[in-house]
Amino acid sequence: MARIRILVVDDHRIFAESLAAALAAEPDVDVSAAGSGPAALRCLDRGIAEGRRFDVLLVDAELGSGPAAAAVAAARAVPDQAETAVDGISLVAGVRRTQPAVRTIVLAEKDDPRRAALALQAGASGWVAKDCSLQRLLAVVRGVLRDETHLPPALLTGVLRELTAARKHRTDSERLVESLTPREREVLRCMVAGLGRKAVAERLFLSPHTVRTHMQNVLGKLGVHSTLAAVALARRAGVGPATLEGDPAGAPAPELSGDVVERGGQPA
């Protein structure tokens, strides 16, 4: 019998340990628990090193943002032991990017179409209520391992609306970016990388005055009034940052759409 390796990630220790214990009672399930995003990433890396990869990640939708996470952070007395906070959606996206074979299910205390849509776009395969039955959760776990995407029917309309709106914003943003000249796109990518006018000038071998003109043209063509707004629009259009010395080129996050149940990319 093939065993399913599950990692529960929740900064509420009692919930994580209780859920892990319940899942461990299943004859074909091996389960571990992690209390934070960084701890989860360490568990995943350790699993690879030991030749025992995890199959499914169960991630708290509010990971890193609740009172439990704040209490854990406050309890760290030694400064160099502090961990960088990783929220649930960021963890989903990171795992999708680095370990695409791992299926991720988000566990939520309440229905939230916007966050559910963000989770699906980040690469999650399912969104499940925390108070659902163990049988229901196991059915979703087994389903995502068959390449299904699971979403509560009550959330479907709201999530589809959010995904449609996000797609429209992306399309509109892409159209605006396409109106830029090649040089203006280079400047925009430098802006996305966080470079100031002087740094952009040095990088592109231009005068600061010329860069200022290009930046003004970029803002005008994108219809925004600040660098921050231009960067946000560029991100929506999938524009990555300019490659900095020693750093890999930025890449847009993967995008997925979902339905109640989806098999092999086709709605069931």
C-alpha positions as CSV (number, residue, x, y, z in Angstrom):
1,M,0.0,0.0,0.0
2,A,1.5,3.4,-1.1
3,R,1.7,5.7,1.9
4,I,0.7,9.4,1.9
5,R,3.1,11.7,3.6
6,I,1.3,14.8,4.9
7,L,2.8,17.9,6.6
8,V,0.4,20.0,8.7
9,V,1.5,23.7,8.9
10,D,-0.3,25.8,11.6
11,D,1.0,28.2,14.2
12,H,-1.8,27.0,16.6
13,R,0.0,24.2,18.2
14,I,-3.0,22.4,19.7
15,F,-4.9,22.4,16.4
16,A,-1.8,21.2,14.4
17,E,-1.0,18.4,16.9
18,S,-4.7,17.3,17.1
19,L,-5.1,17.2,13.3
20,A,-1.8,15.4,12.9
21,A,-2.8,12.8,15.5
22,A,-6.2,12.2,13.8
23,L,-4.6,11.8,10.4
24,A,-1.9,9.5,11.8
25,A,-4.6,7.0,12.7
26,E,-5.2,6.3,9.0
27,P,-3.3,3.1,8.0
28,D,-1.8,4.6,4.8
29,V,-0.9,8.1,6.2
30,D,2.4,9.4,7.7
31,V,2.1,12.9,9.1
32,S,4.3,15.5,10.6
33,A,3.5,19.0,11.9
34,A,5.3,22.4,11.7
35,G,4.4,25.6,13.6
36,S,5.6,28.2,11.1
37,G,6.4,28.7,7.4
38,P,10.2,28.5,7.9
39,A,9.8,25.3,10.0
40,A,7.7,23.8,7.2
41,L,10.4,24.6,4.6
42,R,13.0,22.9,6.8
43,C,10.7,19.8,7.1
44,L,10.3,19.7,3.3
45,D,14.1,20.0,2.8
46,R,14.8,17.4,5.4
47,G,12.3,15.0,3.7
48,I,14.1,15.4,0.4
49,A,17.5,14.8,2.0
50,E,16.2,11.6,3.7
51,G,14.5,10.3,0.6
52,R,11.0,10.7,2.2
53,R,9.4,13.5,0.3
54,F,6.1,14.9,1.5
55,D,3.1,14.5,-0.8
56,V,0.6,17.0,0.6
57,L,0.9,20.2,2.6
58,L,-2.0,21.3,4.8
59,V,-1.5,25.0,5.4
60,D,-3.4,27.4,7.7
61,A,-4.9,30.3,5.6
62,E,-3.9,32.7,8.4
63,L,-0.4,31.3,8.9
64,G,1.9,33.9,10.3
65,S,-0.8,36.6,10.9
66,G,-2.7,35.4,14.0
67,P,-2.2,35.9,17.7
68,A,-0.5,32.5,18.0
69,A,2.2,33.7,15.5
70,A,2.7,36.9,17.4
71,A,3.1,35.0,20.7
72,V,5.8,32.7,19.1
73,A,7.7,35.8,17.8
74,A,7.5,37.5,21.2
75,A,8.8,34.4,22.9
76,R,12.1,34.4,21.0
77,A,14.6,35.9,23.4
78,V,17.7,35.5,21.3
79,P,17.7,38.0,18.3
80,D,19.6,35.7,15.9
81,Q,17.0,33.0,16.4
82,A,14.2,35.0,14.9
83,E,12.7,33.7,11.7
84,T,11.4,35.7,8.8
85,A,7.6,35.5,8.8
86,V,6.1,33.5,6.0
87,D,2.3,33.8,5.5
88,G,0.2,31.0,4.2
89,I,-0.2,32.2,0.6
90,S,3.6,33.0,0.3
91,L,4.3,29.5,1.6
92,V,2.0,28.0,-1.1
93,A,3.7,29.9,-3.8
94,G,7.2,29.1,-2.6
95,V,6.4,25.3,-2.4
96,R,4.7,25.4,-5.8
97,R,7.9,27.0,-7.3
98,T,10.5,24.8,-5.6
99,Q,8.7,21.5,-5.2
100,P,5.9,21.4,-7.8
101,A,5.1,17.7,-7.0
102,V,3.9,18.6,-3.6
103,R,0.1,19.3,-3.5
104,T,-1.1,22.1,-1.1
105,I,-4.5,22.4,0.6
106,V,-5.4,25.5,2.5
107,L,-7.3,25.1,5.8
108,A,-9.5,28.1,6.6
109,E,-11.7,29.1,9.6
110,K,-14.1,31.1,7.3
111,D,-15.0,31.4,3.7
112,D,-13.0,34.1,1.9
113,P,-13.4,34.2,-1.9
114,R,-10.5,36.7,-2.3
115,R,-8.0,34.7,-0.2
116,A,-9.2,31.5,-1.8
117,A,-8.6,32.9,-5.3
118,L,-5.2,34.1,-4.2
119,A,-4.4,30.6,-2.9
120,L,-5.4,29.0,-6.2
121,Q,-3.4,31.5,-8.2
122,A,-0.4,30.8,-5.9
123,G,-0.7,27.1,-6.7
124,A,-3.0,25.5,-4.0
125,S,-5.0,22.5,-5.1
126,G,-7.7,22.9,-2.5
127,W,-9.5,25.1,0.1
128,V,-11.1,23.4,3.0
129,A,-12.9,24.5,6.1
130,K,-11.0,23.8,9.3
131,D,-14.2,22.4,10.9
132,C,-14.9,19.9,8.1
133,S,-15.0,16.2,9.0
134,L,-11.9,14.1,8.9
135,Q,-13.5,12.0,6.2
136,R,-14.0,15.1,4.0
137,L,-10.4,16.2,4.5
138,L,-9.1,12.8,3.6
139,A,-11.3,12.8,0.5
140,V,-9.8,16.1,-0.6
141,V,-6.2,14.9,0.2
142,R,-6.8,11.8,-2.0
143,G,-8.4,13.9,-4.6
144,V,-5.6,16.4,-5.0
145,L,-3.2,13.5,-5.4
146,R,-5.3,12.6,-8.5
147,D,-4.7,16.1,-9.8
148,E,-8.1,17.4,-8.7
149,T,-8.7,20.9,-7.5
150,H,-11.2,21.1,-4.6
151,L,-13.2,24.2,-3.6
152,P,-16.4,24.4,-1.5
153,P,-19.4,25.0,-3.8
154,A,-20.5,28.0,-1.7
155,L,-17.2,29.7,-2.6
156,L,-17.3,28.9,-6.3
157,T,-19.2,32.0,-7.5
158,G,-17.1,34.4,-5.5
159,V,-13.8,32.8,-6.4
160,L,-14.6,32.8,-10.1
161,R,-15.5,36.5,-9.8
162,E,-12.2,37.2,-8.2
163,L,-10.2,35.2,-10.8
164,T,-12.1,36.9,-13.6
165,A,-11.4,40.3,-12.2
166,A,-7.7,39.4,-11.6
167,R,-7.4,38.2,-15.2
168,K,-9.0,41.4,-16.5
169,H,-6.6,43.6,-14.5
170,R,-3.7,41.5,-15.8
171,T,-4.9,41.8,-19.4
172,D,-5.4,45.6,-19.0
173,S,-1.9,45.9,-17.4
174,E,-0.3,43.9,-20.1
175,R,-1.8,46.1,-22.8
176,L,-0.4,49.2,-21.1
177,V,3.0,47.7,-20.8
178,E,3.0,46.8,-24.5
179,S,2.6,50.5,-25.3
180,L,6.1,51.2,-23.8
181,T,9.2,51.4,-26.0
182,P,11.9,48.7,-25.5
183,R,14.0,51.3,-23.6
184,E,11.0,52.3,-21.4
185,R,10.5,48.6,-20.6
186,E,14.1,48.3,-19.5
187,V,13.6,51.3,-17.2
188,L,10.4,49.8,-15.8
189,R,12.1,46.5,-15.0
190,C,14.8,48.5,-13.2
191,M,12.0,50.3,-11.2
192,V,10.5,46.9,-10.3
193,A,14.0,45.9,-9.1
194,G,13.9,48.9,-6.7
195,L,16.6,50.9,-8.4
196,G,16.6,54.7,-8.1
197,R,17.2,57.1,-10.9
198,K,21.0,57.3,-10.4
199,A,21.3,53.5,-10.3
200,V,19.2,53.1,-13.4
201,A,21.4,55.7,-15.2
202,E,24.5,53.8,-14.3
203,R,23.1,50.4,-15.2
204,L,21.7,51.6,-18.6
205,F,24.6,54.0,-19.4
206,L,22.3,56.9,-19.6
207,S,22.3,60.4,-18.0
208,P,20.1,60.9,-14.9
209,H,18.2,63.5,-16.9
210,T,17.4,61.0,-19.7
211,V,16.4,58.4,-17.1
212,R,14.1,61.0,-15.5
213,T,12.4,61.6,-18.9
214,H,12.0,57.8,-19.5
215,M,10.5,57.4,-16.0
216,Q,8.0,60.2,-16.6
217,N,7.1,58.7,-19.9
218,V,6.5,55.3,-18.3
219,L,4.3,56.8,-15.6
220,G,2.3,58.7,-18.3
221,K,1.8,55.7,-20.6
222,L,0.8,53.5,-17.7
223,G,-1.6,56.1,-16.4
224,V,-0.2,56.2,-12.9
225,H,1.3,58.9,-10.7
226,S,3.9,57.2,-8.7
227,T,6.7,54.6,-9.0
228,L,5.0,52.4,-6.5
229,A,1.8,52.3,-8.6
230,A,3.9,51.6,-11.8
231,V,5.6,48.7,-10.1
232,A,2.3,47.3,-8.9
233,L,0.9,47.5,-12.4
234,A,4.1,45.9,-13.9
235,R,3.8,43.0,-11.4
236,R,0.2,42.4,-12.5
237,A,1.4,42.3,-16.1
238,G,4.0,39.7,-15.2
239,V,7.0,42.1,-15.6
240,G,9.9,40.8,-13.6
241,P,12.7,42.9,-12.1
242,A,15.9,43.6,-14.0
243,T,18.6,41.1,-13.2
244,L,20.9,42.5,-10.7
245,E,24.5,41.4,-10.4
246,G,24.6,38.0,-8.7
247,D,20.9,37.6,-8.7
248,P,18.6,35.5,-10.9
249,A,16.1,37.2,-13.1
250,G,12.7,37.7,-11.4
251,A,9.8,35.6,-12.7
252,P,6.0,36.0,-12.3
253,A,4.2,33.7,-9.9
254,P,2.4,30.7,-11.5
255,E,-1.3,31.2,-12.1
256,L,-4.0,28.6,-11.6
257,S,-7.7,28.7,-11.9
258,G,-10.0,26.4,-10.0
259,D,-13.4,24.7,-10.0
260,V,-15.3,22.6,-7.5
261,V,-13.4,19.5,-8.8
262,E,-11.0,19.5,-11.7
263,R,-9.3,16.5,-13.2
264,G,-6.3,16.8,-15.4
265,G,-7.2,20.4,-16.2
266,Q,-10.7,19.6,-17.2
267,P,-13.7,20.4,-15.0
268,A,-15.5,17.3,-13.7
